[in-house]
Amino acid sequence: FFFATMYSTMPAPLPSFGGMSSAGFSSYAPSYRGATSYPATSSFSPRSAYSSSAYPSSTSTMPSSLYPSSTSTMPFAAPAANFPSFSSSFSSTTFPSTIYPSSTTTFPSTLAPAPAPAEPVAAPAKPAVPAPSSPVASPVAMSATSDSVNCYDYPTLSRYIMSESSDKELTVLLGAIGLACKATARACAKAGIANLFGLAGDQNSTGDDQKKLDVLSDEIFVSALTHSGTCAVLVSEEREEPILVDPSKAGRFCVAFDPLDGSSNIDCNVSTGTIFGVYERNTTGPASVSDILRTGNDIQVAGYCMYGAATELVLAFKNRGVHRFTLDPSLGEFIHTDANVKFPEGGGKKIYSCNEGNSSNWDAAIKSFVEDCKAGSKPYAARYVGSMVSDVHRTILYGGIYLYPADAKSKNGKLRVLYEGFPMAMIIEQAGGVASCGMFKGKIQRMLDLVPTSIHEKCPVILGGARDVEKVLGKYKELGLTNACA
């Protein structure tokens, strides 16, 4: 009954808007696309602004051709034979079974075949699961191989320093260095997004072109260290003069640092790093540059931070070995991951690392050593990144030798004593290696024995395991060279 009544009383379908002529809906409303202007009135009122022909009132009678009344009779689209008269009562009306089959009508089996009842299938037997041999792991102390949220004990940088030295001021200082390293790692990781690639348009204290990240990382370290309350003197590769911290904020330490070593590689996304050395003042009164112009043997802590696949901080404490700390991004903390790092036994892999583009200007001893490395049926492998941090880090872990010797163009070498040579020399020696200048100023010198006279002084650098460094030094004696770089 409902179905039939719906068909008999349904309004005629509205014409589609897209197909209406001027006699259709378009004659009852102005265009909303700007073709027709609305009448100017003091206030908008459809009844006052437009005629009833355009907007008929609720009492207006719309033409039935457009809006048929509810009493209009909808013509049937189906043949009348299929729709019997509805003048009689519904109870007396009989629908043809071909259109509205009764509940007793039987459908052909080809249209709706009755599925045969499924036979119950037994589930396959599951193999027995052996009982666990041990209970569920309980919270554990974090180790070098653990990255579980089930940990409760975190060997962080600050905790390690306090446990080893009980020196609160040193803990604060290295915490400030750690913060600066994390901020620099973040800047390096976002350099492309933050438009930090490219030159800053100036040169640093040693004549190198400054990159944007050189300038930013320098500001990061200076800010972190001056506000730590632990430093009296700061020396940065990026600044001509030392920074003497205001006595009201000064502490007992002096720090020399290269805020972003290898920055020439930053635009091509090669690993870079930070190098630093920490001295403790041995004078009283106002601080001066003499507090940091001292032999490398006076360094208390040396370190570098490498910004690569992971951010890793490597520290050497005087007479306490070399330790590795890896940044856990989820905690924002450096975690102690390796203690007492040493060169591989016997010198490790046979790798030499140097810029052979300068070979024509090397002295005879360095040339002879590198030629020997390339000779024979099992020559050394050549590996050179161009970032001192990356090359030295690999040398410590894998073995071999790193060289940046003096030459005919740079008689004093190119690397700076205070914030490149000294820190790396201390780390190498604490790891069981050898750090030498080779032939420098007329004699073979151990690097940490140098006494710098200016904050940006340079020196030749030869770092590695005893197996390889001794070969280089032996070449000077073998060739009878006493002033090879003169």
HELIX and SHEET records of a PDB file:
HELIX    1   1 PHE A    2  THR A    9  1                                   8    
HELIX    2   2 PHE A   17  GLY A   19  5                                   3    
HELIX    3   3 PHE A   25  SER A   27  5                                   3    
HELIX    4   4 PRO A   46  ALA A   49  1                                   4    
HELIX    5   5 ALA A   80  ASN A   82  5                                   3    
HELIX    6   6 PHE A   90  SER A   92  5                                   3    
HELIX    7   7 LEU A  157  SER A  165  1                                   9    
HELIX    8   8 LYS A  168  ALA A  189  1                                  22    
HELIX    9   9 LYS A  212  THR A  226  1                                  15    
HELIX   10  10 SER A  263  CYS A  268  5                                   6    
HELIX   11  11 VAL A  289  ASP A  291  5                                   3    
HELIX   12  12 GLY A  296  ASP A  298  5                                   3    
HELIX   13  13 GLU A  345  GLY A  347  5                                   3    
HELIX   14  14 GLU A  356  ASN A  361  5                                   6    
HELIX   15  15 ALA A  364  LYS A  374  1                                  11    
HELIX   16  16 MET A  388  TYR A  398  1                                  11    
HELIX   17  17 VAL A  417  GLY A  421  3                                   5    
HELIX   18  18 PHE A  422  GLN A  430  1                                   9    
HELIX   19  19 MET A  447  ASP A  449  5                                   3    
HELIX   20  20 ALA A  466  LEU A  479  1                                  14    
SHEET    1   A 2 VAL A 140  ALA A 141  0                                        
SHEET    2   A 2 CYS A 151  ASP A 153  1                                        
SHEET    1   B 2 LEU A 199  GLN A 203  0                                        
SHEET    2   B 2 ASP A 209  LYS A 211 -1                                        
SHEET    1   C 8 ILE A 243  LEU A 244  0                                        
SHEET    2   C 8 CYS A 231  SER A 236 -1                                        
SHEET    3   C 8 PHE A 253  ASP A 261  1                                        
SHEET    4   C 8 THR A 272  GLU A 280 -1                                        
SHEET    5   C 8 VAL A 301  TYR A 307 -1                                        
SHEET    6   C 8 THR A 311  PHE A 317 -1                                        
SHEET    7   C 8 VAL A 322  ASP A 328 -1                                        
SHEET    8   C 8 GLU A 333  ASP A 338 -1                                        
SHEET    1   D 6 ALA A 381  ALA A 382  0                                        
SHEET    2   D 6 ILE A 351  SER A 353  1                                        
SHEET    3   D 6 ILE A 401  TYR A 404  1                                        
SHEET    4   D 6 VAL A 461  GLY A 464 -1                                        
SHEET    5   D 6 VAL A 434  PHE A 440 -1                                        
SHEET    6   D 6 LYS A 443  ARG A 446 -1                                        
SHEET    1   E 2 LEU A 415  ARG A 416  0                                        
SHEET    2   E 2 LYS A 458  CYS A 459 -1                                        
END                                                                             
